[in-house]
Amino acid sequence: MNFLVTYSYNLDLLNFLNILTGEKFYLNRHEGTYELFGEQLSSRSKASLKEAVRINGSAMLGPILSLVISAVPNFENRSILSMLADPAFLESCLKQYQYYDKGIWSEKAPIFEMIIPVLQELEDIGFKEYWQQERLPAIKQMQRKLQIYAKEFHLDKEIKQMLGQGHAPESITVYLCSFAAPHGIKICGPKYISDISFSMETTLGIAVHEMFHPPYDARNLQNELEILGNDPLLQHAFKTKDPKYGYPTMTGFIEENVVEAMAIFICHKIGLEEDPLGYFKKHDEGSHMLSVVLFEAFSKHPKSIEQPFEDYFRELLAKLPIGSLDLEYSAIMNDK
């Protein structure tokens, strides 16, 4: 498995929109960057961003825009404005991937046209030049370091073990951005976005994590996921999680918990994560309680490399005490 490290101006530009919304969640992670461009934006652009946030349901604009753009062949070298100006073409490209949902597309598509003048104004006031002079050198420096560091680990072996023989990608591509934090973002194909502010351990961990999305076809596990979603532990975790971390549906929240457990299980195994339970306590404010239960279950019920993860997960759910996972979670956390 090849681990490729590259970068994309288009992706960094789209993720910069998170900061321009003025949401403190992003301003605190990128101090001083809003002042460089946000205060220069016209009232029209600020209004457009506000409306885009309303339609999206959060200030997390970068991830969904990056996902859509990444479906376009050779998106790195195309004009971002031209791509956004042709929503029909974007839709036809996204339809080739499992992320496409007609209802969500209809709801979110107006955002594309809405942000075109914002991006145009950003470039008019010198964002591209700023990125090339101030951000790109740091990105390239991290690129060189990460390429060397990644060779120390056998990601291919562990990912194949988890996904099943024949289900793992032949290569993984990470796009380094400077405005993606605090998100690690899955995009179309065996590709994802990381931020240069993340440690190399974190970036490799994100690589493992994002390669598992989606870990199964939810349509094939509809009954099992419905039963799991009604467990008191899942209900509590879902209702009390902070919306700023995303996952507005129970199905998406369960998937994130499953993928997080898969990734941390491997990261712990290869030495990227020394304190997995400590990680679960802190990450997304400890909302991934199901991940803790699954992490332990992966050890108790080992998976063969031949078995597809979807089949393994179905069998694993039958072994878990669904309905009283809160007791299982408490026992694990109190035992460590």
C-alpha positions in Angstrom: 0.0 0.0 0.0 1.4 3.4 -1.0 1.0 6.3 1.4 1.0 9.5 -0.7 1.3 13.0 0.7 0.3 16.0 -1.3 -1.5 19.3 -1.0 -4.3 21.3 -2.7 -4.9 25.0 -2.8 -8.6 24.4 -3.6 -9.1 22.3 -0.5 -7.3 24.8 1.8 -9.4 27.6 0.3 -12.7 25.8 1.0 -11.7 25.0 4.5 -10.7 28.6 5.1 -14.5 29.4 4.8 -14.9 27.8 8.3 -12.8 30.5 9.8 -14.6 33.3 7.8 -17.9 32.3 9.4 -16.5 33.9 12.6 -17.4 30.8 14.6 -15.2 30.8 17.8 -14.7 27.1 17.4 -12.5 27.9 14.3 -11.2 31.2 15.4 -9.6 29.7 18.5 -7.8 27.1 16.3 -6.6 29.7 13.8 -5.8 32.8 15.7 -5.1 35.9 13.6 -6.2 34.5 10.3 -9.7 35.9 10.3 -8.3 39.4 10.7 -6.2 39.0 7.6 -9.2 38.6 5.3 -12.5 38.3 7.1 -12.6 42.0 8.1 -12.0 43.0 4.5 -15.0 41.1 3.1 -17.9 43.0 1.8 -21.3 43.0 3.6 -22.6 40.9 0.7 -20.0 38.2 1.2 -20.6 38.1 5.0 -24.3 37.8 4.3 -23.7 34.9 1.9 -21.6 33.1 4.4 -24.2 33.6 7.1 -26.9 32.1 4.8 -24.6 29.2 3.8 -24.1 28.4 7.5 -27.9 28.4 8.0 -28.5 26.0 5.1 -25.7 23.8 6.2 -26.9 23.7 9.8 -23.4 24.6 11.1 -20.3 26.6 10.3 -18.6 23.4 9.2 -18.6 24.4 5.5 -15.2 23.1 4.5 -15.8 19.3 5.0 -18.9 19.1 2.8 -17.5 21.4 0.1 -14.3 19.5 0.1 -16.1 16.2 -0.3 -18.1 17.4 -3.2 -15.2 19.0 -5.0 -13.0 15.9 -4.5 -15.4 13.8 -6.6 -14.3 15.8 -9.7 -11.5 14.2 -11.7 -8.3 16.3 -11.4 -10.0 18.7 -9.0 -6.6 19.9 -7.8 -5.8 21.6 -11.0 -9.3 22.9 -12.0 -10.6 26.4 -11.2 -12.6 26.2 -8.0 -15.0 28.9 -9.3 -15.7 27.0 -12.5 -16.4 23.8 -10.7 -18.8 25.4 -8.2 -20.6 27.3 -11.0 -21.7 23.9 -12.6 -23.7 22.1 -9.9 -25.1 19.6 -12.4 -21.6 18.5 -13.2 -20.7 18.3 -9.6 -23.7 16.2 -8.9 -22.9 13.8 -11.8 -19.4 13.3 -10.3 -20.6 12.8 -6.7 -23.1 10.2 -7.9 -20.2 7.9 -8.6 -19.5 7.6 -4.9 -21.5 6.2 -2.0 -21.6 9.6 -0.3 -24.3 10.9 -2.7 -27.8 11.3 -1.3 -30.4 13.0 -3.5 -32.2 14.6 -0.6 -29.1 16.0 1.1 -27.8 17.2 -2.3 -31.0 19.2 -3.0 -30.8 20.7 0.4 -27.1 21.7 0.3 -26.6 22.5 -3.4 -27.6 26.2 -3.1 -24.5 26.7 -1.0 -22.2 26.2 -4.0 -23.5 29.2 -5.9 -23.8 31.2 -2.7 -20.1 31.0 -1.9 -18.7 31.8 -5.4 -18.6 35.6 -4.9 -17.0 35.0 -1.5 -14.2 32.9 -3.0 -13.8 35.4 -5.8 -13.5 38.3 -3.4 -11.0 36.4 -1.3 -8.8 35.9 -4.4 -9.3 39.5 -5.4 -7.9 40.7 -2.1 -4.8 38.5 -2.3 -5.7 35.2 -0.6 -4.0 33.0 -3.2 -0.8 35.0 -3.1 -0.9 34.9 0.7 -1.4 31.1 0.7 1.5 30.5 -1.8 3.9 32.7 0.2 2.9 32.1 3.8 1.2 28.7 4.0 2.7 26.6 1.2 6.3 26.5 2.5 5.0 25.1 5.9 2.9 22.6 4.1 5.8 21.4 2.0 8.0 21.1 5.1 5.4 18.8 6.8 5.0 16.9 3.5 8.7 15.9 3.5 8.6 14.9 7.2 5.4 12.9 6.9 6.6 10.9 3.9 9.7 9.7 5.9 7.7 9.1 9.1 5.0 7.0 7.5 7.6 4.5 6.3 8.1 3.4 9.9 4.7 1.8 10.1 3.0 -1.1 8.3 -0.4 0.5 7.7 -1.2 -1.8 4.8 -1.1 -5.0 6.9 -3.3 -3.7 9.6 -5.9 -2.1 7.4 -6.2 -5.3 5.4 -6.6 -7.2 8.6 -9.4 -5.0 9.7 -11.3 -4.5 6.4 -10.7 -8.0 5.1 -8.7 -9.4 2.2 -9.5 -7.7 -1.0 -11.3 -4.8 0.7 -8.3 -2.5 1.5 -7.2 0.2 -0.9 -3.9 -0.1 -2.8 -3.0 3.5 -1.9 -3.9 6.2 0.6 -3.5 9.9 -0.3 -3.4 12.6 2.4 -3.9 16.2 1.4 -2.1 18.5 3.8 -4.0 21.8 4.5 -3.3 24.6 6.8 -6.9 25.6 7.5 -8.6 22.2 8.1 -8.1 22.0 11.8 -9.6 20.8 14.0 -11.0 18.4 11.4 -9.6 15.3 9.7 -11.8 15.1 6.6 -12.7 12.1 4.5 -13.1 12.9 0.8 -13.9 10.8 -2.3 -11.7 7.8 -2.9 -9.0 6.5 -0.5 -8.1 10.1 0.3 -8.4 12.4 3.2 -7.4 15.8 4.5 -5.2 16.5 7.5 -3.9 19.8 8.9 -0.3 20.7 9.3 -0.9 21.7 12.9 -1.5 18.1 13.7 1.3 15.9 14.9 2.6 13.2 12.5 1.1 10.6 14.8 -2.3 12.2 14.6 -2.1 12.6 10.8 -1.3 8.9 10.4 -4.1 8.1 12.9 -6.5 10.1 10.8 -5.3 8.1 7.7 -6.2 4.9 9.4 -9.5 6.3 10.6 -10.7 7.8 7.4 -9.9 4.8 5.3 -12.6 2.9 7.2 -15.5 5.2 6.2 -17.9 3.7 5.5 -17.0 0.4 7.3 -20.2 -1.3 6.1 -23.2 -0.8 4.0 -25.8 0.5 6.5 -28.6 -0.7 4.3 -27.4 -4.3 4.9 -27.4 -3.8 8.7 -30.5 -1.7 9.0 -32.2 -3.9 11.7 -29.0 -4.3 13.7 -28.2 -0.6 13.7 -31.8 0.3 14.7 -31.6 -2.0 17.7 -28.1 -0.7 18.6 -29.3 2.9 18.3 -32.0 2.3 20.9 -29.5 1.1 23.5 -29.5 3.5 26.5 -25.7 4.1 26.2 -26.1 5.2 22.6 -29.2 7.3 23.4 -27.4 9.1 26.1 -24.2 9.7 24.1 -26.1 10.9 21.1 -28.4 13.3 23.0 -25.6 14.9 25.1 -22.9 15.2 22.4 -21.9 18.7 21.3 -23.5 19.4 17.8 -20.3 21.3 16.8 -18.6 17.9 16.3 -21.1 16.9 13.6 -23.0 13.5 13.2 -26.6 14.8 13.3 -28.1 11.4 12.8 -27.9 8.3 14.9 -26.8 6.3 11.9 -23.9 8.6 11.3 -23.0 8.8 14.9 -22.8 5.0 15.2 -20.6 4.8 12.1 -18.2 7.3 13.6 -18.1 5.3 16.8 -17.4 2.1 14.9 -14.7 3.7 12.7 -13.1 5.4 15.7 -12.9 2.1 17.5 -11.3 0.4 14.5 -8.7 3.2 14.0 -7.7 3.4 17.7 -7.5 -0.4 17.9 -4.9 -0.4 15.1 -3.1 2.8 16.3 -2.7 1.2 19.7 -1.4 -2.0 18.1 1.3 -0.3 16.0 2.3 2.2 18.6 0.6 5.4 17.5 -1.7 5.6 20.5 -0.3 4.6 23.9 -3.5 5.4 26.0 -6.6 4.4 24.0 -9.1 4.8 26.8 -7.5 8.2 27.7 -8.0 9.2 24.1 -11.7 8.2 24.1 -12.2 10.2 27.3 -10.9 13.4 25.6 -11.9 13.0 22.0 -15.1 14.9 21.1 -15.5 15.4 24.8 -15.9 11.7 25.5 -19.0 11.2 23.4 -17.8 8.1 21.7 -18.8 5.7 24.4 -19.7 2.9 22.0 -16.1 3.1 20.7 -14.9 2.0 24.1 -17.1 -1.0 24.1 -16.1 -2.0 20.6 -12.4 -1.4 21.2 -12.5 -4.1 24.0 -14.7 -6.4 21.9 -12.2 -6.4 19.0 -9.7 -7.9 21.4 -12.1 -10.4 22.9 -13.4 -11.5 19.5 -10.5 -11.4 17.0 -11.3 -11.0 13.3 -9.7 -13.1 10.6 -8.1 -11.3 7.6 -10.4 -13.2 5.2 -13.7 -12.0 6.7 -15.2 -8.7 5.4 -15.7 -6.3 8.3 -19.4 -6.0 7.6 -19.9 -9.7 8.3 -17.6 -9.6 11.3 -19.5 -6.6 12.7 -22.8 -8.3 12.3 -21.6 -11.3 14.3 -20.0 -9.0 16.9 -23.2 -7.2 17.6 -24.9 -10.5 18.3 -22.3 -11.1 21.0 -22.6 -7.7 22.7 -25.1 -7.1 25.6 -27.1 -4.6 23.6 -29.6 -3.0 25.9 -27.1 -2.8 28.8 -24.0 -1.4 27.1 -23.9 1.3 29.7 -22.9 -1.4 32.2 -20.3 -2.8 29.8 -18.9 0.7 29.3 -18.7 1.4 33.0 -17.0 -1.9 33.7 -14.3 -1.2 31.1 -13.6 2.4 32.3 -13.5 1.4 36.0 -11.2 -1.5 35.3 -8.5 0.6 33.7 
